[in-house]
Amino acid sequence: IVLVSGHLDSWDVGQGAMDDGGGAFISWEALSLIKDLGLRPKRTLRLVLWTGEEQGGIGAKQYYQLHKENISNFDIVMESDEGTFKPSGLGFTGNAKARDIVKEIMTLLRPINVTDVYSSADGTDIDYWMRDGVPGASLRNDISKYFWFHHSQGDTMTVQDPNQMNLCAAVWTVVSYVIADMEKMLPR
């Protein structure tokens, strides 16, 4: 299973379009693009739209409790939770061999100048999995304006730049599809 995800959390004061509706949008779009292109990877791609992240990650904890017995089937868990501004790469948590594979996958994104692999993945919703050794990835992007809108009434769809969101969706699509279509799972 290659899990792509985002969550909805700041809707209590605003629309939550950027935080973290953007992560939910690009995760949905990644799987939609793969389907629309008629691609059929070797492994399952799974979309999870988390809930309860701001309330202690209760949605992620429940999902983990329900699926942890199949942890060996999870190839990578991916979460986007820093908005969907201009992407720069991925945060990655995993061993050195897995990191080398992810770095090679990221070279496919040179045409859009998104190739960096940072030292660790972040994400309340994927932490349970990463603590148990499942490789994890988080989208990294230009967050210079993130806190202008974070958990505010200004977090509306007008914050979202369609071109930047498309770039984020491209990163999510390429990485999730390539990992799901590899002959072997990422090393642990």
N, CA, C and O atoms as a DFTB+ gen file, in Angstrom:
752 C
 N C O
     1  1       0.851      -1.187       0.000
     2  2       0.000       0.000       0.000
     3  2       0.889       1.241       0.000
     4  3       1.794       1.377       0.823
     5  1       0.615       2.124      -0.925
     6  2       1.220       3.453      -0.935
     7  2       0.112       4.407      -0.529
     8  3      -0.865       4.585      -1.256
     9  1       0.270       5.020       0.639
    10  2      -0.774       5.856       1.210
    11  2      -0.451       7.329       0.965
    12  3       0.618       7.803       1.350
    13  1      -1.360       8.042       0.335
    14  2      -1.239       9.494       0.148
    15  2      -2.346      10.151       0.961
    16  3      -3.462       9.637       1.040
    17  1      -2.020      11.301       1.568
    18  2      -3.011      11.848       2.486
    19  2      -2.868      13.338       2.725
    20  3      -1.842      13.959       2.448
    21  1      -3.949      13.872       3.250
    22  2      -4.047      15.233       3.740
    23  2      -5.185      15.233       4.746
    24  3      -5.859      14.217       4.914
    25  1      -5.407      16.347       5.413
    26  2      -6.511      16.388       6.381
    27  2      -7.184      17.751       6.363
    28  3      -6.694      18.707       5.762
    29  1      -8.301      17.807       7.027
    30  2      -9.062      19.050       7.160
    31  2      -9.009      19.431       8.628
    32  3      -9.415      18.648       9.486
    33  1      -8.503      20.649       8.932
    34  2      -8.387      20.946      10.353
    35  2      -8.647      22.379      10.778
    36  3      -8.996      22.593      11.939
    37  1      -8.501      23.371       9.919
    38  2      -8.671      24.734      10.435
    39  2     -10.011      25.331      10.035
    40  3     -10.168      26.552      10.020
    41  1     -10.954      24.501       9.718
    42  2     -12.273      24.957       9.316
    43  2     -13.044      25.600      10.466
    44  3     -14.077      26.228      10.232
    45  1     -12.566      25.457      11.702
    46  2     -13.297      26.030      12.837
    47  2     -13.330      27.547      12.791
    48  3     -14.272      28.160      13.292
    49  1     -12.291      28.176      12.182
    50  2     -12.268      29.632      12.095
    51  2     -12.362      30.135      10.655
    52  3     -12.682      31.303      10.436
    53  1     -12.097      29.303       9.702
    54  2     -12.132      29.693       8.294
    55  2     -12.552      28.511       7.449
    56  3     -13.158      27.566       7.954
    57  1     -12.242      28.556       6.190
    58  2     -12.592      27.447       5.304
    59  2     -11.583      26.311       5.368
    60  3     -11.907      25.178       5.011
    61  1     -10.381      26.594       5.813
    62  2      -9.367      25.552       5.864
    63  2      -8.914      25.117       4.484
    64  3      -8.479      23.980       4.306
    65  1      -9.007      25.997       3.515
    66  2      -8.675      25.642       2.135
    67  2      -7.192      25.364       1.955
    68  3      -6.819      24.432       1.242
    69  1      -6.344      26.156       2.589
    70  2      -4.905      25.969       2.478
    71  2      -4.446      24.961       3.520
    72  3      -3.684      24.049       3.200
    73  1      -4.892      25.108       4.750
    74  2      -4.516      24.208       5.853
    75  2      -5.753      23.452       6.317
    76  3      -6.602      24.026       7.000
    77  1      -5.861      22.291       5.993
    78  2      -4.994      21.583       5.082
    79  2      -5.803      21.050       3.907
    80  3      -5.522      19.973       3.382
    81  1      -6.797      21.807       3.508
    82  2      -7.560      21.381       2.338
    83  2      -6.668      21.151       1.137
    84  3      -6.930      20.252       0.338
    85  1      -5.603      21.955       0.992
    86  2      -4.672      21.791      -0.130
    87  2      -4.055      20.416      -0.162
    88  3      -3.921      19.824      -1.233
    89  1      -3.673      19.890       0.996
    90  2      -3.102      18.539       1.058
    91  2      -4.114      17.483       0.665
    92  3      -3.779      16.507      -0.006
    93  1      -5.359      17.682       1.087
    94  2      -6.422      16.754       0.697
    95  2      -6.670      16.840      -0.810
    96  3      -6.846      15.818      -1.474
    97  1      -6.683      18.076      -1.351
    98  2      -6.912      18.266      -2.788
    99  2      -5.844      17.568      -3.627
   100  3      -6.169      16.843      -4.567
   101  1      -4.566      17.785      -3.289
   102  2      -3.511      17.218      -4.141
   103  2      -3.432      15.703      -4.003
   104  3      -3.038      15.013      -4.943
   105  1      -3.805      15.181      -2.837
   106  2      -3.810      13.729      -2.661
   107  2      -4.903      13.098      -3.526
   108  3      -4.687      12.079      -4.181
   109  1      -6.063      13.719      -3.514
   110  2      -7.169      13.256      -4.355
   111  2      -6.784      13.376      -5.828
   112  3      -7.020      12.461      -6.617
   113  1      -6.187      14.517      -6.189
   114  2      -5.805      14.752      -7.582
   115  2      -4.750      13.748      -8.063
   116  3      -4.798      13.302      -9.209
   117  1      -3.812      13.396      -7.202
   118  2      -2.772      12.430      -7.597
   119  2      -3.408      11.121      -8.044
   120  3      -3.074      10.595      -9.106
   121  1      -4.319      10.600      -7.240
   122  2      -4.961       9.339      -7.614
   123  2      -5.866       9.505      -8.819
   124  3      -5.972       8.599      -9.645
   125  1      -6.523      10.656      -8.930
   126  2      -7.366      10.926     -10.099
   127  2      -6.538      10.957     -11.376
   128  3      -6.939      10.392     -12.394
   129  1      -5.376      11.620     -11.323
   130  2      -4.506      11.690     -12.505
   131  2      -4.029      10.308     -12.927
   132  3      -4.034       9.973     -14.112
   133  1      -3.620       9.517     -11.957
   134  2      -3.140       8.164     -12.260
   135  2      -4.246       7.350     -12.927
   136  3      -4.004       6.640     -13.903
   137  1      -5.452       7.459     -12.394
   138  2      -6.588       6.741     -12.987
   139  2      -6.904       7.265     -14.385
   140  3      -7.108       6.484     -15.314
   141  1      -6.946       8.610     -14.534
   142  2      -7.266       9.211     -15.831
   143  2      -6.242       8.855     -16.902
   144  3      -6.580       8.762     -18.082
   145  1      -4.996       8.656     -16.495
   146  2      -3.938       8.275     -17.438
   147  2      -3.966       6.785     -17.764
   148  3      -3.200       6.314     -18.606
   149  1      -4.846       6.047     -17.099
   150  2      -4.955       4.613     -17.349
   151  2      -3.792       3.816     -16.783
   152  3      -3.524       2.703     -17.237
   153  1      -3.099       4.370     -15.797
   154  2      -1.962       3.679     -15.196
   155  2      -2.436       2.714     -14.121
   156  3      -3.340       3.028     -13.347
   157  1      -1.822       1.542     -14.076
   158  2      -2.186       0.521     -13.087
   159  2      -0.919       0.044     -12.398
   160  3      -0.249      -0.862     -12.895
   161  1      -0.580       0.640     -11.256
   162  2       0.647       0.240     -10.574
   163  2       0.544      -1.171      -9.987
   164  3      -0.543      -1.729      -9.842
   165  1       1.692      -1.716      -9.661
   166  2       1.761      -3.070      -9.104
   167  2       1.146      -3.169      -7.708
   168  3       0.646      -4.223      -7.314
   169  1       1.190      -2.065      -6.968
   170  2       0.669      -2.055      -5.610
   171  2      -0.506      -1.095      -5.488
   172  3      -0.753      -0.267      -6.365
   173  1      -1.205      -1.225      -4.401
   174  2      -2.381      -0.400      -4.116
   175  2      -1.986       1.020      -3.753
   176  3      -1.088       1.239      -2.939
   177  1      -2.656       1.971      -4.357
   178  2      -2.573       3.369      -3.939
   179  2      -3.807       3.647      -3.095
   180  3      -4.926       3.332      -3.501
   181  1      -3.608       4.235      -1.926
   182  2      -4.740       4.494      -1.040
   183  2      -4.735       5.964      -0.618
   184  3      -3.712       6.501      -0.193
   185  1      -5.884       6.592      -0.743
   186  2      -6.079       7.968      -0.304
   187  2      -6.739       7.956       1.065
   188  3      -7.737       7.268       1.280
   189  1      -6.168       8.730       1.995
   190  2      -6.794       8.908       3.298
   191  2      -6.929      10.405       3.540
   192  3      -5.956      11.155       3.455
   193  1      -8.150      10.824       3.842
   194  2      -8.431      12.211       4.205
   195  2      -8.680      12.207       5.713
   196  3      -9.779      11.905       6.177
   197  1      -7.652      12.543       6.450
   198  2      -7.676      12.444       7.909
   199  2      -8.639      13.446       8.540
   200  3      -8.949      14.488       7.962
   201  1      -9.096      13.106       9.727
   202  2      -9.870      14.018      10.553
   203  2      -9.260      14.024      11.948
   204  3      -8.507      13.118      12.306
   205  1      -9.580      15.026      12.719
   206  2      -9.186      15.064      14.130
   207  2      -7.706      15.288      14.378
   208  3      -7.215      14.948      15.454
   209  1      -6.971      15.854      13.412
   210  2      -5.542      16.077      13.615
   211  2      -5.319      17.101      14.725
   212  3      -4.442      16.912      15.568
   213  1      -6.085      18.160      14.737
   214  2      -5.928      19.200      15.759
   215  2      -6.455      18.758      17.122
   216  3      -6.171      19.396      18.136
   217  1      -7.195      17.707      17.148
   218  2      -7.734      17.185      18.415
   219  2      -6.884      16.015      18.914
   220  3      -7.394      15.104      19.564
   221  1      -5.605      16.047      18.609
   222  2      -4.690      15.011      19.093
   223  2      -4.453      13.889      18.101
   224  3      -3.974      12.819      18.478
   225  1      -4.774      14.115      16.863
   226  2      -4.533      13.072      15.855
   227  2      -5.413      11.846      16.033
   228  3      -4.999      10.728      15.725
   229  1      -6.619      12.055      16.525
   230  2      -7.468      10.902      16.846
   231  2      -7.894      10.107      15.615
   232  3      -8.076       8.892      15.699
   233  1      -8.056      10.777      14.471
   234  2      -8.406      10.053      13.248
   235  2      -7.262       9.149      12.814
   236  3      -7.479       7.992      12.456
   237  1      -6.044       9.680      12.847
   238  2      -4.867       8.898      12.468
   239  2      -4.639       7.747      13.431
   240  3      -4.283       6.644      13.016
   241  1      -4.843       8.001      14.709
   242  2      -4.654       6.940      15.715
   243  2      -5.646       5.802      15.480
   244  3      -5.283       4.628      15.554
   245  1      -6.889       6.154      15.198
   246  2      -7.907       5.127      14.952
   247  2      -7.566       4.320      13.697
   248  3      -7.669       3.094      13.696
   249  1      -7.162       5.008      12.640
   250  2      -6.789       4.314      11.401
   251  2      -5.609       3.377      11.648
   252  3      -5.608       2.235      11.188
   253  1      -4.611       3.866      12.372
   254  2      -3.446       3.046      12.697
   255  2      -3.867       1.809      13.497
   256  3      -3.428       0.697      13.203
   257  1      -4.706       2.003      14.491
   258  2      -5.156       0.861      15.308
   259  2      -5.877      -0.176      14.457
   260  3      -5.726      -1.377      14.680
   261  1      -6.661       0.284      13.480
   262  2      -7.419      -0.637      12.630
   263  2      -6.556      -1.362      11.606
   264  3      -6.925      -2.445      11.153
   265  1      -5.402      -0.781      11.227
   266  2      -4.618      -1.334      10.128
   267  2      -3.199      -1.754      10.491
   268  3      -2.478      -2.261       9.631
   269  1      -2.775      -1.559      11.738
   270  2      -1.384      -1.842      12.099
   271  2      -1.020      -3.317      11.975
   272  3       0.157      -3.643      11.820
   273  1      -1.988      -4.204      12.039
   274  2      -1.673      -5.625      11.890
   275  2      -1.178      -5.947      10.481
   276  3      -0.564      -6.990      10.256
   277  1      -1.445      -5.052       9.540
   278  2      -0.970      -5.224       8.159
   279  2       0.170      -4.266       7.825
   280  3       0.362      -3.911       6.662
   281  1       0.921      -3.849       8.832
   282  2       1.949      -2.832       8.633
   283  2       2.988      -3.244       7.592
   284  3       3.544      -2.389       6.903
   285  1       3.252      -4.526       7.472
   286  2       4.254      -4.976       6.493
   287  2       3.796      -4.740       5.055
   288  3       4.610      -4.802       4.134
   289  1       2.506      -4.470       4.848
   290  2       1.980      -4.188       3.512
   291  2       2.075      -2.710       3.126
   292  3       1.817      -2.355       1.976
   293  1       2.441      -1.853       4.072
   294  2       2.539      -0.421       3.799
   295  2       3.944      -0.102       3.313
   296  3       4.920      -0.267       4.045
   297  1       4.034       0.353       2.076
   298  2       5.308       0.651       1.431
   299  2       5.826       2.016       1.860
   300  3       6.997       2.154       2.213
   301  1       4.961       3.025       1.832
   302  2       5.291       4.392       2.246
   303  2       3.994       5.079       2.644
   304  3       2.927       4.791       2.102
   305  1       4.109       5.995       3.605
   306  2       2.980       6.839       3.990
   307  2       3.375       8.279       3.686
   308  3       4.455       8.728       4.071
   309  1       2.501       8.998       2.996
   310  2       2.792      10.357       2.535
   311  2       1.714      11.308       3.053
   312  3       0.519      11.031       2.946
   313  1       2.161      12.438       3.619
   314  2       1.208      13.431       4.127
   315  2       1.641      14.829       3.710
   316  3       2.813      15.191       3.806
   317  1       0.666      15.606       3.245
   318  2       0.890      17.012       2.935
   319  2       0.137      17.846       3.956
   320  3      -1.087      17.753       4.049
   321  1       0.861      18.672       4.732
   322  2       0.223      19.499       5.754
   323  2       0.907      20.848       5.917
   324  3       0.900      21.402       7.016
   325  1       1.489      21.385       4.875
   326  2       2.082      22.718       4.977
   327  2       1.566      23.605       3.848
   328  3       2.286      24.463       3.339
   329  1       0.332      23.389       3.471
   330  2      -0.228      24.139       2.364
   331  2       0.258      23.587       1.035
   332  3       0.977      22.589       0.978
   333  1      -0.148      24.253      -0.019
   334  2       0.236      23.809      -1.364
   335  2       0.792      24.987      -2.148
   336  3       0.330      25.322      -3.239
   337  1       1.801      25.599      -1.548
   338  2       2.520      26.670      -2.224
   339  2       3.579      26.028      -3.125
   340  3       3.612      24.804      -3.250
   341  1       4.437      26.821      -3.746
   342  2       5.427      26.303      -4.686
   343  2       6.275      25.214      -4.028
   344  3       6.971      25.483      -3.049
   345  1       6.223      23.986      -4.557
   346  2       6.946      22.884      -3.922
   347  2       8.444      22.935      -4.200
   348  3       8.885      23.454      -5.225
   349  1       9.220      22.381      -3.259
   350  2      10.670      22.277      -3.442
   351  2      11.145      20.836      -3.355
   352  3      12.234      20.520      -3.834
   353  1      10.354      19.960      -2.758
   354  2      10.768      18.568      -2.649
   355  2       9.980      17.830      -1.597
   356  3       8.831      18.158      -1.300
   357  1      10.637      16.811      -1.035
   358  2      10.009      15.965      -0.028
   359  2      10.868      15.901       1.216
   360  3      12.096      15.846       1.140
   361  1      10.208      15.909       2.365
   362  2      10.862      15.469       3.581
   363  2      10.746      13.954       3.566
   364  3       9.697      13.430       3.192
   365  1      11.791      13.232       3.961
   366  2      11.740      11.772       3.898
   367  2      12.313      11.167       5.163
   368  3      13.377      11.569       5.633
   369  1      11.598      10.197       5.706
   370  2      12.074       9.402       6.832
   371  2      12.147       7.955       6.373
   372  3      11.151       7.379       5.934
   373  1      13.324       7.380       6.478
   374  2      13.559       5.996       6.078
   375  2      15.052       5.731       6.086
   376  3      15.848       6.631       6.354
   377  1      15.430       4.499       5.794
   378  2      16.852       4.182       5.834
   379  2      17.582       4.725       4.606
   380  3      16.962       5.246       3.680
   381  1      18.907       4.594       4.616
   382  2      19.749       5.181       3.564
   383  2      19.431       4.608       2.184
   384  3      19.424       5.350       1.201
   385  1      19.171       3.311       2.092
   386  2      18.856       2.707       0.792
   387  2      17.534       3.251       0.249
   388  3      17.423       3.554      -0.939
   389  1      16.548       3.371       1.114
   390  2      15.258       3.921       0.692
   391  2      15.423       5.385       0.283
   392  3      14.823       5.825      -0.698
   393  1      16.223       6.131       1.018
   394  2      16.467       7.540       0.698
   395  2      17.099       7.669      -0.686
   396  3      16.729       8.554      -1.458
   397  1      18.050       6.791      -1.003
   398  2      18.682       6.828      -2.322
   399  2      17.663       6.587      -3.431
   400  3      17.730       7.218      -4.486
   401  1      16.722       5.676      -3.196
   402  2      15.681       5.395      -4.185
   403  2      14.784       6.624      -4.361
   404  3      14.448       6.996      -5.485
   405  1      14.404       7.247      -3.254
   406  2      13.549       8.435      -3.324
   407  2      14.280       9.566      -4.034
   408  3      13.672      10.293      -4.819
   409  1      15.565       9.726      -3.774
   410  2      16.343      10.759      -4.476
   411  2      16.337      10.511      -5.980
   412  3      16.232      11.451      -6.768
   413  1      16.450       9.249      -6.372
   414  2      16.418       8.915      -7.799
   415  2      15.038       9.220      -8.395
   416  3      14.946       9.738      -9.508
   417  1      13.983       8.907      -7.671
   418  2      12.622       9.217      -8.137
   419  2      12.462      10.727      -8.315
   420  3      11.857      11.178      -9.287
   421  1      12.993      11.493      -7.392
   422  2      12.849      12.951      -7.452
   423  2      13.545      13.545      -8.671
   424  3      13.189      14.644      -9.098
   425  1      14.526      12.849      -9.242
   426  2      15.170      13.375     -10.457
   427  2      14.173      13.460     -11.620
   428  3      14.380      14.227     -12.560
   429  1      13.100      12.678     -11.553
   430  2      12.069      12.739     -12.594
   431  2      11.362      14.096     -12.605
   432  3      10.716      14.463     -13.586
   433  1      11.494      14.828     -11.509
   434  2      10.808      16.115     -11.381
   435  2      11.715      17.309     -11.697
   436  3      11.374      18.453     -11.398
   437  1      12.865      17.033     -12.300
   438  2      13.761      18.138     -12.705
   439  2      13.072      19.145     -13.631
   440  3      13.308      20.345     -13.493
   441  1      12.237      18.704     -14.559
   442  2      11.591      19.690     -15.452
   443  2      10.769      20.755     -14.718
   444  3      10.560      21.849     -15.242
   445  1      10.307      20.438     -13.518
   446  2       9.557      21.448     -12.754
   447  2      10.383      21.957     -11.569
   448  3       9.865      22.671     -10.710
   449  1      11.665      21.591     -11.524
   450  2      12.607      22.090     -10.520
   451  2      12.186      21.754      -9.088
   452  3      12.248      22.602      -8.199
   453  1      11.757      20.502      -8.876
   454  2      11.357      20.043      -7.541
   455  2      12.101      18.734      -7.285
   456  3      11.578      17.655      -7.563
   457  1      13.312      18.830      -6.758
   458  2      14.149      17.631      -6.641
   459  2      14.725      17.382      -5.257
   460  3      15.332      16.334      -5.036
   461  1      14.560      18.290      -4.331
   462  2      15.208      18.154      -3.023
   463  2      14.566      17.063      -2.180
   464  3      13.352      16.859      -2.205
   465  1      15.419      16.370      -1.432
   466  2      14.963      15.404      -0.432
   467  2      15.544      15.873       0.899
   468  3      16.761      15.890       1.082
   469  1      14.674      16.250       1.813
   470  2      15.075      16.799       3.107
   471  2      15.196      15.693       4.143
   472  3      14.779      14.557       3.918
   473  1      15.777      16.049       5.284
   474  2      16.211      15.056       6.265
   475  2      15.107      14.231       6.910
   476  3      15.355      13.085       7.285
   477  1      13.920      14.756       7.053
   478  2      12.887      13.939       7.691
   479  2      11.499      14.370       7.249
   480  3      11.270      15.515       6.861
   481  1      10.585      13.421       7.321
   482  2       9.178      13.694       7.024
   483  2       8.496      14.168       8.303
   484  3       8.862      13.767       9.408
   485  1       7.506      15.024       8.130
   486  2       6.714      15.497       9.260
   487  2       5.261      15.165       8.983
   488  3       4.817      15.168       7.835
   489  1       4.537      14.884      10.028
   490  2       3.105      14.682       9.850
   491  2       2.497      13.937      11.014
   492  3       2.806      12.770      11.251
   493  1       1.636      14.614      11.732
   494  2       0.941      13.984      12.851
   495  2       0.238      12.707      12.410
   496  3       0.209      11.717      13.141
   497  1      -0.326      12.741      11.213
   498  2      -1.142      11.617      10.755
   499  2      -0.327      10.417      10.290
   500  3      -0.870       9.317      10.191
   501  1       0.948      10.595      10.005
   502  2       1.772       9.462       9.564
   503  2       2.832       9.069      10.593
   504  3       3.576       8.112      10.381
   505  1       2.903       9.798      11.699
   506  2       3.919       9.508      12.719
   507  2       3.840       8.088      13.266
   508  3       4.875       7.453      13.469
   509  1       2.641       7.580      13.507
   510  2       2.509       6.221      14.053
   511  2       3.220       5.207      13.157
   512  3       3.920       4.315      13.637
   513  1       3.028       5.363      11.857
   514  2       3.606       4.435      10.886
   515  2       5.126       4.561      10.838
   516  3       5.847       3.563      10.841
   517  1       5.599       5.808      10.795
   518  2       7.046       6.024      10.711
   519  2       7.752       5.518      11.967
   520  3       8.858       4.986      11.873
   521  1       7.136       5.673      13.138
   522  2       7.738       5.146      14.371
   523  2       7.897       3.634      14.315
   524  3       8.789       3.067      14.947
   525  1       7.026       2.991      13.553
   526  2       7.108       1.531      13.409
   527  2       7.910       1.109      12.179
   528  3       7.862      -0.055      11.781
   529  1       8.642       2.040      11.575
   530  2       9.578       1.703      10.516
   531  2       9.089       1.836       9.093
   532  3       9.836       1.542       8.160
   533  1       7.849       2.272       8.896
   534  2       7.360       2.477       7.533
   535  2       7.973       3.783       7.014
   536  3       7.902       4.802       7.701
   537  1       8.569       3.775       5.823
   538  2       9.083       5.025       5.269
   539  2       7.965       6.061       5.139
   540  3       6.812       5.727       4.866
   541  1       8.337       7.320       5.339
   542  2       7.356       8.391       5.270
   543  2       7.863       9.556       4.445
   544  3       9.067       9.801       4.364
   545  1       6.926      10.275       3.830
   546  2       7.270      11.453       3.039
   547  2       6.267      12.562       3.321
   548  3       5.073      12.316       3.493
   549  1       6.775      13.782       3.366
   550  2       5.908      14.950       3.500
   551  2       6.314      15.974       2.450
   552  3       7.497      16.165       2.167
   553  1       5.317      16.621       1.883
   554  2       5.568      17.633       0.869
   555  2       6.236      18.836       1.510
   556  3       5.799      19.316       2.556
   557  1       7.291      19.317       0.882
   558  2       7.945      20.554       1.336
   559  2       7.721      21.603       0.269
   560  3       7.868      21.343      -0.926
   561  1       7.363      22.795       0.721
   562  2       7.114      23.881      -0.211
   563  2       7.432      25.210       0.443
   564  3       7.804      25.262       1.616
   565  1       7.286      26.267      -0.308
   566  2       7.580      27.608       0.170
   567  2       6.522      28.016       1.189
   568  3       5.397      28.356       0.821
   569  1       6.882      27.982       2.465
   570  2       5.901      28.294       3.505
   571  2       6.032      29.737       4.007
   572  3       5.556      30.061       5.095
   573  1       6.672      30.594       3.221
   574  2       6.871      31.976       3.666
   575  2       5.545      32.706       3.926
   576  3       5.507      33.641       4.726
   577  1       4.468      32.294       3.265
   578  2       3.166      32.934       3.481
   579  2       2.203      32.035       4.263
   580  3       1.067      32.427       4.529
   581  1       2.645      30.857       4.623
   582  2       1.787      29.878       5.290
   583  2       1.117      30.451       6.545
   584  3      -0.091      30.310       6.733
   585  1       1.910      31.093       7.391
   586  2       1.354      31.574       8.653
   587  2       0.590      32.892       8.514
   588  3       0.047      33.399       9.495
   589  1       0.547      33.435       7.327
   590  2      -0.343      34.563       7.080
   591  2      -1.802      34.092       7.151
   592  3      -2.693      34.853       7.525
   593  1      -2.024      32.838       6.789
   594  2      -3.381      32.300       6.652
   595  2      -3.701      31.173       7.637
   596  3      -4.871      30.890       7.897
   597  1      -2.687      30.544       8.171
   598  2      -2.823      29.374       9.047
   599  2      -3.848      29.622      10.155
   600  3      -3.714      30.556      10.945
   601  1      -4.853      28.783      10.195
   602  2      -5.897      28.830      11.217
   603  2      -6.491      30.229      11.378
   604  3      -6.625      30.748      12.486
   605  1      -6.837      30.811      10.252
   606  2      -7.444      32.148      10.287
   607  2      -8.645      32.198       9.349
   608  3      -8.865      31.293       8.543
   609  1      -9.405      33.264       9.473
   610  2     -10.534      33.457       8.574
   611  2     -10.072      33.753       7.151
   612  3     -10.867      33.693       6.213
   613  1      -8.792      34.074       6.990
   614  2      -8.250      34.347       5.661
   615  2      -7.895      33.100       4.880
   616  3      -7.500      33.187       3.717
   617  1      -8.031      31.925       5.513
   618  2      -7.682      30.668       4.845
   619  2      -8.843      30.217       3.955
   620  3      -9.632      29.342       4.314
   621  1      -8.915      30.850       2.779
   622  2      -9.998      30.575       1.833
   623  2      -9.402      30.087       0.514
   624  3      -8.182      30.061       0.352
   625  1     -10.242      29.710      -0.403
   626  2      -9.777      29.225      -1.705
   627  2      -8.971      30.279      -2.460
   628  3      -8.171      29.932      -3.328
   629  1      -9.165      31.549      -2.148
   630  2      -8.409      32.590      -2.848
   631  2      -6.918      32.536      -2.517
   632  3      -6.110      33.109      -3.249
   633  1      -6.540      31.867      -1.442
   634  2      -5.132      31.692      -1.065
   635  2      -4.450      30.720      -2.031
   636  3      -3.252      30.825      -2.293
   637  1      -5.223      29.785      -2.549
   638  2      -4.669      28.729      -3.394
   639  2      -4.342      29.262      -4.788
   640  3      -5.179      29.887      -5.440
   641  1      -3.129      29.007      -5.225
   642  2      -2.709      29.330      -6.586
   643  2      -2.821      28.046      -7.404
   644  3      -2.110      27.082      -7.121
   645  1      -3.686      28.010      -8.400
   646  2      -3.895      26.773      -9.163
   647  2      -2.606      26.213      -9.778
   648  3      -2.429      24.996      -9.835
   649  1      -1.715      27.083     -10.235
   650  2      -0.466      26.601     -10.834
   651  2       0.426      25.935      -9.794
   652  3       1.019      24.890     -10.062
   653  1       0.524      26.530      -8.611
   654  2       1.331      25.931      -7.553
   655  2       0.706      24.631      -7.067
   656  3       1.410      23.663      -6.781
   657  1      -0.620      24.615      -6.975
   658  2      -1.289      23.369      -6.573
   659  2      -1.047      22.265      -7.594
   660  3      -0.859      21.107      -7.221
   661  1      -1.050      22.613      -8.881
   662  2      -0.772      21.617      -9.915
   663  2       0.635      21.050      -9.774
   664  3       0.850      19.854      -9.971
   665  1       1.591      21.910      -9.433
   666  2       2.960      21.432      -9.220
   667  2       3.022      20.479      -8.021
   668  3       3.687      19.445      -8.075
   669  1       2.330      20.835      -6.956
   670  2       2.283      19.955      -5.778
   671  2       1.634      18.614      -6.131
   672  3       2.117      17.559      -5.722
   673  1       0.552      18.663      -6.882
   674  2      -0.119      17.433      -7.307
   675  2       0.796      16.601      -8.205
   676  3       0.772      15.372      -8.143
   677  1       1.596      17.258      -9.031
   678  2       2.536      16.530      -9.895
   679  2       3.559      15.781      -9.051
   680  3       3.869      14.624      -9.334
   681  1       4.082      16.430      -8.021
   682  2       5.049      15.769      -7.127
   683  2       4.399      14.557      -6.486
   684  3       4.961      13.462      -6.503
   685  1       3.232      14.748      -5.929
   686  2       2.512      13.667      -5.248
   687  2       2.205      12.514      -6.218
   688  3       2.324      11.343      -5.857
   689  1       1.818      12.853      -7.427
   690  2       1.469      11.843      -8.427
   691  2       2.681      11.026      -8.827
   692  3       2.637       9.796      -8.810
   693  1       3.758      11.696      -9.186
   694  2       4.969      10.992      -9.645
   695  2       5.515      10.101      -8.544
   696  3       5.784       8.922      -8.775
   697  1       5.680      10.650      -7.354
   698  2       6.289       9.880      -6.265
   699  2       5.411       8.681      -5.892
   700  3       5.912       7.564      -5.764
   701  1       4.128       8.904      -5.719
   702  2       3.258       7.792      -5.302
   703  2       3.170       6.720      -6.379
   704  3       3.222       5.528      -6.076
   705  1       3.038       7.137      -7.638
   706  2       2.927       6.142      -8.704
   707  2       4.213       5.326      -8.864
   708  3       4.161       4.099      -8.941
   709  1       5.352       5.993      -8.914
   710  2       6.613       5.271      -9.129
   711  2       6.866       4.283      -7.996
   712  3       7.258       3.144      -8.248
   713  1       6.647       4.703      -6.750
   714  2       6.856       3.780      -5.630
   715  2       5.872       2.620      -5.711
   716  3       6.247       1.478      -5.444
   717  1       4.639       2.887      -6.069
   718  2       3.638       1.821      -6.166
   719  2       3.906       0.866      -7.321
   720  3       3.402      -0.257      -7.322
   721  1       4.689       1.294      -8.301
   722  2       4.937       0.455      -9.482
   723  2       6.324      -0.200      -9.473
   724  3       6.668      -0.906     -10.422
   725  1       7.120       0.016      -8.431
   726  2       8.439      -0.612      -8.376
   727  2       8.308      -2.127      -8.171
   728  3       7.311      -2.614      -7.638
   729  1       9.324      -2.844      -8.603
   730  2       9.304      -4.315      -8.434
   731  2       9.272      -4.710      -6.966
   732  3       8.569      -5.647      -6.587
   733  1      10.034      -3.998      -6.136
   734  2      10.112      -4.312      -4.710
   735  2       9.700      -3.098      -3.891
   736  3       9.753      -1.963      -4.363
   737  1       9.295      -3.358      -2.672
   738  2       8.960      -2.274      -1.751
   739  2      10.229      -1.537      -1.358
   740  3      11.333      -2.058      -1.514
   741  1      10.065      -0.317      -0.846
   742  2      11.200       0.430      -0.325
   743  2      11.853      -0.355       0.819
   744  3      11.147      -0.935       1.645
   745  1      13.172      -0.382       0.878
   746  2      13.849      -1.095       1.978
   747  2      13.524      -0.454       3.321
   748  3      13.297       0.751       3.429
   749  1      13.511      -1.304       4.331
   750  2      13.278      -0.819       5.706
   751  2      14.508      -1.083       6.550
   752  3      14.526      -0.753       7.736
